[in-house]
Amino acid sequence: MFVPELRPWRAARPHLVRVTDAVRPRLARAAGIVRPRLARVAAAAKPQAARFAQVAKPQLERITKAGPNARSWQYTAGAATAGLALAAGVVTAAGPWDSTGQRTAERDRAAALARAGGADHGRKADTSGTFEAPGSAAGAPKPAPSAASVLAGLGGATGTVKSAPAALPTGTGLAGVLGPLLGDPALGARQTAVVVDVATGKRLYAAGADQALTPASTTKIATAVAALSAMGGEHRFTTRAALEPDTKELVLVGGGDPTLTARAGTGGWADLRTLAARTAAALKKSGLTRVTLSYDTTLYAGSRIHPIGVNPNLAPVTPLSADEGRTDGSTSGPAARVDDPSADATRTFAGFLKSAGITTSAPGPSKATTRAKTLATVSSPPLSALVERMLTNSDNDIAEALARQTAVATGVRADFAGGGRAVQAQLKKLGLPLTGVRVKDGSGLDRQDRLTANLLTALLVKAGDPDRPELRPVLTGLPVAGFTGTLTSRYTEGAAGVVRAKTGTLTGVNTLAGTVVDQDGRLLAFALLAADTTDPAAAQAALDRAATALAGCGCR
């Protein structure tokens, strides 16, 4: 039995723009907590960050000394103080960030408060020193300042990870903090962990670094890196309608866009309504109002059903589907799916054509010939946006599509096995450590997947490489602690906005891999994997304690 990890989701805009509506309620609540401290960092700098770190340090020391048997209320109280201090103290020194250096959590919080954000905070060119948001009175309070730019934006030619104090955390220091926390019985019989300094790539802490364990949904980090490296962040997937010149057969050709929608509110994703309207216009221009309708799904090969079988966490995998084949109007999470997403999407397409004055036959499978004339197309947002949506919301449907698309792009058979081979081959091309690694799918639902903590941190470091800006969505797509995606309801009282991580949950498996900013402003990549867990909630809480401890640790 699989433990679903997906959370409710609202579509993100293209090009790394967050949808604040998805997190508005929690952001507004968090704003009320953090705003007083943020006001104190309007002119924040290193000394102030250091002062907050000193406030947080005793709390975190008490937490880590208490060990795995500490009472949950004792930890929560300490983490709340430490997390708030850290959130305020590192706001101008560290991430999370967008391409201008604006902290993502800060930007979303400002939006939730209906204030301007971004690098200039909406300030007008004057000398008054006051902030003026649209419609606001002069002298309104300033929002928190932006962080210095620490990572280049997507496609940026320059930019490196922020330079931090010369003294790195030590293995001894990290072991002293993480050792007791990772020894928590809630983490089961086997645990592995790695911590790496992203700026230098130096491994700072390792416990079972090359021991391959079931990674669950942290597999999506590998899928994201492979897809972006194979196709590039600007790649788009196109769905088209093509007319056979001799038979007047209209073929709806699936291009493998897992975000295609048939709903009225598209959220910026490609939609069947637009495709139908364009197709109808082209048919009428050719004097046609009645056609034979079929659909082409030959882009992918093999079984459409994941090795785990029919499962509400994943629709049958096909290059043509609308709204992930969901039957309940949901946008993420477990849901009943249609048996044949391609036929269902084509029937929906036929309904839209009918409304536009085009009569069609009942649709059936076919294959467009090379002579078929393309009448209309719709394309997905850039791959960068799909990767972010996949990671933020742990979207299994997108993950499996990206594994197949990686196979298509690299000339490998586009089935489940081929997708896994293609992902692993791309990681090998990038020179990543693959000892013991086995990739069987794109989503991590397959229990035969095996990844190491060493590989997961290496993937995150590679995504921060200034020479590989196309991989940056792997970092920007990670859920933000206490704010977005699968971490929305986690870290609300400790390290909120400072930890960014991909979660992983299957029965007996709990994993967490991402980035955290320590008290000195260093960006650290971490991977924590636990096997043979028996209480998923307790294991999740134990992993969160470890990540929070990293946030409050200089560890020297």
N, C-alpha and C positions, 0 to 999 in steps of 0.2 A: 504493500500500500504506500502510495506516495503522499507526502504532506505538501499541499499546495502552498506556494510562497508568494504568488502574485497578489497584487493589491489593486483596488480600484484606480482608474487611470483616466486622464483626459488628454487628448492629443496635444503634442507639442508642436510649436511652429517650426518651420524650416530654419536652417542656418543657426543652430545653437541658441534659439530664443526660447526661454522658459514660459510656460503658461502659468501665470500666477494664480489663475482661478483654481487650479488643481490643488494648491496648497494654501489658499487665502485664509481659511479658518484657523489653521494652526499657526500661520505666519502672524496673523493679527494677535493671536494669544501670545506667541513668543515675543512679538514686538513689545507688548506691555511689560514683559519681564525684563527684556534686554535693553529697551530704549534708554532708561536712566544711565546705564553704564556706557552705552554708545555715545551719549551726549558728552561724556567725560573724555572721549577720545577724539574730539573734533580736531585737535592738533596733536594726535597720537604720534609717538616716536618710540625708539628703542627703550629709553629709560622708563617710559610708562609701561611698555610691555613687560619689562623686567620687574616693575613693581607689582603688576598683577600676577606674574609668575610666582613671586615670593608669597603672595597671598594664597595661591593655589597649592603650592608645594607641600605645606604641612598637611593639608587635607588629603592630598593624594598619597603622601607617605603613610598616613594613618590607614588609608584604604588598603594599600598593598601589604602593609605589615599585618593587617588583620587576616589576610590570607583568604583562601577559598571558603572558609567557614564563617566569614563575617556575615552578620545579619543583613538582609537586604535593605532594611530601613537605614542602617548605619552607612552602607555604601551610598545609597541614594542621597542622603543628606550631604555627605562629603562631596559627591560628584556634582550636586547642584551648585554648591559654592565654587568648586574648582572649575566647572564648565562655564559658568557665567563669567568668572574672572578671565578665563582663557578667551572666551568669545569676544570680550571687550579688549583684552590686551593684545591679541594678535590681529585685530581687524585691519590695521594698516601695515602689518608686517608679513601676512601670509594669506593663504587661500581659504576656501575655494574661490575661484576667479572666473570671470569671463575673459574674452580676448583683449579687453582693455585694462585688465587688472582689477575690475570691480568684483568684489566678493559676491558670488551668486546669491548666497543667503541674504546678504545685505540688500542687494538689488531687489530681490523678491519681497523682502520685508518693507522696503520703501514703497514698492508698488502696492502692497497690501494696505499701506497707510495713505494711499492716494497722493503720494509725493513723487516728484521727479527723481530719477536716478541716473546712472551712467557716469562716465568719467567726469562730466562737467556738472553733474547734479542739477541741471536745469538753471544754473546761475546765469544771470544776464551780465553783459559786459559793463559793469559799473564799479565804483570804488567804495560802495557802501558797506561791503562785507556782509550783506544780508542775503538770504536765500529767497528766491521768488519762483515758486512753482506756478504753473498756469492757473490763473484765477485766485491766487493767494495774495494776501496783503503783504506789503513790504515789511520786512523785519520778521517774517515767519521763521521758526526754528530751522536750522540747517539739518539735513540728514547726515548720517555718519559719512566720513571721508572714504574715498576709494583706497584700496590697497595699491601698492606699487605693482607695476606689471611684472609678473614673474614667469609666465609662460607665453610663448608666442601664440597668437590666434591662428585659427585654421588657415593654412595657406601663407602664414607669415614667413618672411625670409630670415628674420632674426629673432632673438630672444632665448634666454636660457632660464633654467630653474634658478630661483632666487639664491643669491649668495648669503650664506648664514655664517655664524661664528665659526672660526677655524677649528675649534675643538668639537669633534664628533661624539655622539653618544658611544659609550664603550660596551663591549660585550658583557663585561662584568656588571656594569650598571643596568643594562637592559635585562640581564638574567635575574638580577635582584628584584626587579619590578615585575617582569613577566612570569618568572618561574613559579611563584606561588599562585598566580592567577590562572596559569595554564594547567596547574595541578588540580584544579577544581574537579571533583568527581563527576560533576555534571557534564564534563567534556569527554566522558567515556574512557574506553581502554586505550585508545590511540590518539595522540595529538601531534601535529607538526606545526612549526612556525618559522617564519623568516621575516626579518626587518632589514630594509636596505635604504641607504641615503640616496635619494633620487639625483641630487646634484652631481655626485661623484660616481654613483653606481656601486659603491662599496657596501658589501654585506656586513651588517653590524651585529646581527644575532641570528642564530640558526639552531633549530631543534628538529632533527629529522628532515632536513632540507630536501633531500632527494628521495624520500620515501613517498611513493605514489599512492594516493588515496582517492576515493570517490569524491569528486569535487562538487557535485550537484550543480547549481546554477552559476557558480563562478566559472564554469566552462564557457559561459558567454563572453568573458573577457578574451579568451583565446579565439573564439569565433569572430569577435569584433576586430581584433588585430589582423587576423588572416584576411577577412573580407576587405578591410580598408587597404591593406598592403597589396592585395591582388587587383582591386578595381579603382581605388582612389576615392577620396571623400566627396567628390563632385559627381560621381557616377549616379545615374538614375535608371529606374526600371520602367519600361514602357508597355502599356497595354494598347493593342490596336485592333481596329476593325478593318478587315480586308475583303474586297469583292473579287470573286473568281470571274474573269471576263467571259468565259464560255458558258458556264452554268448559272451565272447570277446568284451563286451561293455566297452568302455573307458569313465570314468566319471571324469569330471573336478570338483573338490570339493572346493567350496568357504570356506575359513577359516576366512573371515571377515577382510582381509587386505585392508584398504581404500586407501593405497598408491601404490598398484600394478599398474605397467605400461606396456604398449605395445609399447612404443616409443624406438627408437634406443638409445637415450641418457638417461640412467636410473637414473643418479644422485645418485647411491648407493641404490636405492629402488629395491625391488623384481620385476622381469619382466617376462612376458609371453614368450618372445623369448627363454630365458634360460630354462624355464620349458618345452617348446615344444621341444627344442633340446635334452634335457635329456630324455624326454618321447619317442621321435622317436628312440633314440639309444636303449632304453630298449625294445621297441616293435620289432625292427629289430633283436635284440639278441634272442628274443623268436620266430623269424621266421614270424612275423606279419607285413604286410604292408598295410592292409585294416581293418578298425574297424568301429563299430557304436559309434558315439560320443554323449555324453549327459552331462548335468551339474547338480550339486547338490547345492541347496541354502537353505537347511533345517536347517542350523545353526540358522537363524533368523525366527521369526514368525510374523504374523500379516501383516498389510498393509505396502507396501513399500513407500507410498506417505505420506509426512508430513501433519499434520492437516492444515497447511496453503494452501495446494493444490500444484499443479505443479508450480514450481518456479525456476527461473534460478540460484538462490543462493544455490540450493541443488538438487542433483540427487536422483532418487528413491533409497531408502536405501536397500541394498542387500549385502550379504556376499561375492559376487563375482562380481567385476567390474574392469575395467581397466581405468586409467586416469580419474576417477570420472565421467565416462560416457560423457565426454566433446566432442563436435563435431567440435570445432574450433581450436584445437591445443593449447588452453590456459592451464595454470597451476593453476589459481585461479581466483576468482572474478566471477560475474554473467556470465553465458554462457548457450547456448542451450545444452540440454542433450538428450541422446538417451532415448527412452521410456522404453527399457528393457536392463539395463546395463549387466545383466548376459548373456543373449543370445548374445548380441553384443560382449562381451569379449570372449565367446566360439567360435563364428564365426572367430574372429581374431586369436584365438589359432589354429583353424582348418587350417587357411591360413598358419601359421607358420609350422604346421605339414606337409602340402602339399609340402612346399618348402624343407622339410627334407625327402621327399619321402614316406610319409604316407597319404593314401587316407581315408577320413572319410565320413560318412553320414552327412546330415544336422542335426545340433544339436537340441536336445529337452530336457526338464526338466526330471530329474530322481532323484534317491537317491542311493548312494553307499551302498552296503550291508556290513556287518561285514566281509564277505569273500573276499571282493575286495582287490587285492594286490596293494599296493602303488608302482608306478613305478618311480616317481620323485616328488620332492617338491622344492618350493622356499619360503623363509621366509622374513618377513619384517625386517627392522632395529628394534632395541629395542624400547619398548613402550616409553622410555624416549625421543627418537628422534621424534616419532609421536606426543607426547604431545607438544614438542617445536614447531614443524611445525604448529600444530593446533592453538596454542596461538599466535605465531608471526604473522601468516597470517589470523587469524580468520577463519579457514577452517571449514565450516559447515559440510562437508561430513565426515571429520575425527571425528568431535565432535559427530555426531550421531552414527558413528560406535563404538566409545569408550563407549558411553552409553549402546549400545546393548552388547558389549563385557563384560561390567561390570555386566550386567544381566546374561549373560552366565556363567561368573566366579562364580557368587553367587547363581546360581540355580533359577533365576527368569525368567519368560517368556520374551523372547528377542524381544519385540515389542516396540513401542514408549512409551506406558504407563509403561511397565515393566522396560525399561531403566531409566525412571525418578524415579521410585520407588527404583531401585537398587542404583542409585546415592545418593538419599536421605538417604537410609539405611546405606550406607558406611559412610556418613558424621555423622550420629548418632553414629555409632560405634567409631568414632574418638572423640566423646564428643563435637562436635561443636554446637553452638547455632542455633536452628532451629525454634524458635518462628516465626510463620507467614510464614515460608518458604514453597514453593510449586514448585517442579521440574517436568516439563511436557515433557521435551526433553533434548537433550544433547547440542544443539547449541545455544539456546536462541532465536530462531526464533518464538517460540510459545509465544504469548502475554499473555497467562495464567500463565507463569512462574512468581514466586514471590521470590525475595531474599532480604535480608536486608544488609545495610552497615556493620552491626555488624558481620554477617556471612562472608561477603567477606574479611574483614580484618582478621578475625579469620582463614580463609583458608590460607591467605598469611603468617600469623605468624606460622601456623602449617607447612607450606612448608619450613620455615626457622629453624625449630626445629632440633638441631643437632642429636636428637634421631630418626628423621624420614628422613634420607638421601634419601630414595627412592622418596620423594616428591619434591626434589630440582629442577627438571625440570619445576615445576610450576613457579619458580622464574626466572630461566635462559631462559625460553621460552617467557617471557613477552617482547613485543616490546620495543626497546630502543629508547627513544625520539630523533628524528632527524636522526635516523640511520636505523632502521629495521622495517619491517612489516607495520602494520597499523599506526605506528607513524613516518614513514619515512619522511613525508612531514610536520610534526608538530614539534614544539619546535626548529626549525632550528635557531631561534634567541634568545632563552632563555631556560636554563636548559637542553640543548641537552646533551645526554649521562649520565645525572644524574637521570632523571625520567625514570622508567620502568613501563609500565601500559598496561592493557587490555582495549580496547575500547569497547563500546557498542552503537549501533545506530539502532533504529527503528523509524517509524513515530511517533513523539511526545515523544520520549524517547532518552535520552542521558546519558551515564554512563561512568565512568572511575574508575578503581581500580588497584592499583599496589604499588610500593615502590618508595621512594624518599630518598635521603640523604640530611639532613639539613646542615646548615653552620658549625655545630659542629661535623659533621661526623657521626651523629646518623642515623641509618636505620629506617625509619618510613614506616608503611603500611597505606594506605589510601583507602577509597572507597567514591566515590561521585556519587549520583544517582539523576537524574532530570526527572520529569514527566510533561506532558502537555506542552512540548516545542513546539514552532511554527517555529523557524528558526534554523535548525540543525547546520548550520555553526556558527552562533552566540553562540549557546549553547556549541558547541565543544570548541570554543575559550574561553568561560567563564570558562569551566572546566580546560583548559590548564593554564589559569592565576592562578587558585587556586593551581594547582600542582606546578607551578613555584614559587609561593609565599612560599610554604612549603620548597622548596629547599633553599631559601635564608633566612630562618627564624630560629633563635634560639628560639624565641617565649617564652621568660621568662619575 
